[in-house]
């Protein structure tokens, strides 16, 4: 089974593709759809075209996307919601089921707590998928969303960096970047 995770944005929309083989996730691809237009309609067209290309190249069976969150800036939240809606419509137009996950849920599943920062998400995605380098932030978030869908839909906990299953609060400490609590 192939899953596509999407981290929507109005300047960069992250994507992450994983395969599920023998009940384990395996990295396929990740990256960002970079939005370089000024006009809102053109920005959304670029999001749509970029996601459509990822779908055409990688042929996922399901899509997972981050839910809208409340932002301090209403204008930013609206732009994010428009990019998110565009990605959902693209997936739906390609006949794919779309599953939504709150950012806090993604952090809980991937890092073991709902207040994880982007660096922690990057490190856990790298560890879980056996990547040699840290994925770019938006791509890491998209991979984390795909991993959340996989582990949530199967009812199994994500393995920790130490190879055990369950909460990673104690095993995560070894991966915290310097200067974090």
URLIN-V491632 format. One record per residue. PHI is phi in whole degrees, -180 to 180 (* if undefined). PSI is psi in whole degrees, -180 to 180 (NA if undefined). Layout:
BEGIN
PHI & PSI
PHI & PSI
END
This chain:
BEGIN
* & 139
-116 & 131
-118 & 143
-115 & 123
-102 & 140
-128 & 129
-110 & 96
-71 & 149
-161 & 158
-88 & -13
-111 & -36
-143 & 131
-113 & 115
-80 & 148
-136 & 150
-145 & 133
-119 & 129
-128 & 150
-105 & 147
-109 & 118
-134 & 127
55 & 37
73 & 14
-127 & 145
-81 & 142
-133 & 136
-66 & 136
-116 & -56
-163 & 159
-160 & 163
168 & -162
-134 & 141
-89 & 113
-91 & 128
-100 & 120
-121 & 12
-89 & 159
-97 & -35
-75 & 133
-56 & -46
-59 & -41
-70 & -36
-60 & -48
-67 & -36
-63 & -38
-68 & -38
-61 & -49
-59 & -50
-63 & -40
-66 & -46
-67 & -39
-61 & -39
-67 & -43
-61 & -43
-64 & -43
-65 & -40
-75 & -44
-101 & -14
50 & 59
-70 & 158
-94 & -26
-144 & 159
-127 & 139
-122 & 138
-139 & 151
-74 & 139
-73 & 162
-68 & 139
-118 & 162
-80 & 128
-113 & 159
-70 & -31
-104 & 113
-62 & -38
-63 & -43
-64 & -41
-63 & -40
-66 & -44
-63 & -43
-62 & -43
-63 & -36
-69 & -42
-65 & -40
-63 & -46
-61 & -39
-62 & -44
-64 & -39
-65 & -45
-62 & -41
-60 & -48
-62 & -44
-63 & -39
-66 & -20
-95 & 10
76 & 21
-99 & 141
-72 & 139
-115 & 129
-117 & 136
-113 & 141
-136 & 135
-68 & 147
-57 & -40
-63 & -39
-65 & -43
-60 & -47
-63 & -40
-63 & -46
-68 & -46
-82 & -41
-109 & -8
91 & -5
-153 & 150
-78 & -1
-110 & 20
-62 & 144
-93 & 175
-61 & -37
-63 & -40
-66 & -41
-63 & -46
-57 & -46
-65 & -41
-70 & -37
-64 & -45
-58 & -46
-67 & -47
-63 & -40
-96 & 1
66 & 38
-81 & 144
-76 & -27
-126 & 160
-67 & 133
-72 & 153
-57 & 151
-52 & -52
-67 & -37
-68 & -40
-63 & -42
-62 & -41
-66 & -42
-63 & -39
-63 & -38
-66 & -42
-64 & -43
-63 & -39
-60 & -43
-63 & -45
-59 & -53
-71 & -35
-70 & -41
-72 & -21
-99 & -10
70 & 21
-112 & 143
-73 & 153
-74 & 137
-64 & 145
-81 & 172
-62 & -26
-86 & -1
95 & -4
-90 & 167
-107 & 156
108 & -159
-60 & 143
-111 & 18
-59 & -40
-80 & -39
-75 & -22
-69 & -31
-53 & -34
-66 & -20
-103 & -1
-69 & 132
-64 & 153
-55 & 142
89 & 0
-103 & 157
-90 & NA
END
